[in-house]
């Protein structure tokens, strides 16, 4: 079961958005403020709502964290009373949240939630935020619950996902392959002791997570999610800016692993500003791989989206435009010398 489509009406920066998704990897690019992360968070909220104890409308406000948890603040800012709609489709069901600028708290009208839960009850979803959080995991959930700190649910959820162990027995071949690739980069394994995360090195030394470089911590988190069975066939992974604080030399390894995960049935959504990451997907993907690129761009008072199976063929591609400008400046400078 995969996420097939999302439709947004008057939601955050979007007046109308209708996107079909690949069953494999979906790469979102675009300028800041174009709603890439908003789309991922909306889909993630729907994925989390497959659980009977999680309401779609409440998860939306917990993930987006509008003031006073008012879902009405997620309506696109226009004059008068405006109605908004978030509709997410899987290959077997659909889930809708409708609300307006007059809706109280998170009391949106949610349609087909029971059918959504029934059809997608086994779906596992994970959201990796742009900012690494495991190094600050100690008592974070309790502090959030007491309103001592203010983090959206993607941060507390990823800590919970990293702590669990839903595997049994020895690692299978695919999992060992991923772990071996990542361990060469991190030079260690993730372990949890008394709710604290550590990197366990080859000589069994435990290094506090906050003493490990942030880029290594993000790669180590991916290692942990594969190791503990979170990223298995039928699961959905959302990763916001995977390239942040990571040495570019490690980007090809991350791309290789994400491509392998989609080959083994994991659906992936990525938001990025990075040319190297985006281009490596295009260079390394096989003809049988399912990869789609989406460019979000501003047009008057709205944000539009263009999609293409090739990164280089996107017409509204700010990443390539910036890269080409840099090459022009380098060329002009060298020619001037």
HELIX and SHEET records of a PDB file:
HELIX    1   1 UNK A   36  UNK A   48  1                                  13    
HELIX    2   2 UNK A   56  UNK A   64  1                                   9    
HELIX    3   3 UNK A   67  UNK A   69  5                                   3    
HELIX    4   4 UNK A   71  UNK A   74  5                                   4    
HELIX    5   5 UNK A  113  UNK A  120  1                                   8    
HELIX    6   6 UNK A  134  UNK A  136  5                                   3    
HELIX    7   7 UNK A  140  UNK A  145  1                                   6    
HELIX    8   8 UNK A  153  UNK A  163  1                                  11    
HELIX    9   9 UNK A  173  UNK A  186  1                                  14    
HELIX   10  10 UNK A  209  UNK A  211  5                                   3    
HELIX   11  11 UNK A  214  UNK A  227  1                                  14    
HELIX   12  12 UNK A  248  UNK A  250  5                                   3    
HELIX   13  13 UNK A  251  UNK A  263  1                                  13    
HELIX   14  14 UNK A  275  UNK A  284  1                                  10    
HELIX   15  15 UNK A  311  UNK A  313  5                                   3    
HELIX   16  16 UNK A  318  UNK A  336  1                                  19    
SHEET    1   A 5 UNK A  14  UNK A  20  0                                        
SHEET    2   A 5 UNK A   3  UNK A  11 -1                                        
SHEET    3   A 5 UNK A  83  UNK A  90 -1                                        
SHEET    4   A 5 UNK A  94  UNK A 100 -1                                        
SHEET    5   A 5 UNK A 109  UNK A 111 -1                                        
SHEET    1   B 6 UNK A 125  UNK A 128  0                                        
SHEET    2   B 6 UNK A 236  UNK A 240  1                                        
SHEET    3   B 6 UNK A 267  UNK A 271  1                                        
SHEET    4   B 6 UNK A  25  UNK A  30  1                                        
SHEET    5   B 6 UNK A 291  UNK A 299  1                                        
SHEET    6   B 6 UNK A 302  UNK A 308 -1                                        
SHEET    1   C 3 UNK A 189  UNK A 193  0                                        
SHEET    2   C 3 UNK A 196  UNK A 200 -1                                        
SHEET    3   C 3 UNK A 206  UNK A 208 -1                                        
END                                                                             
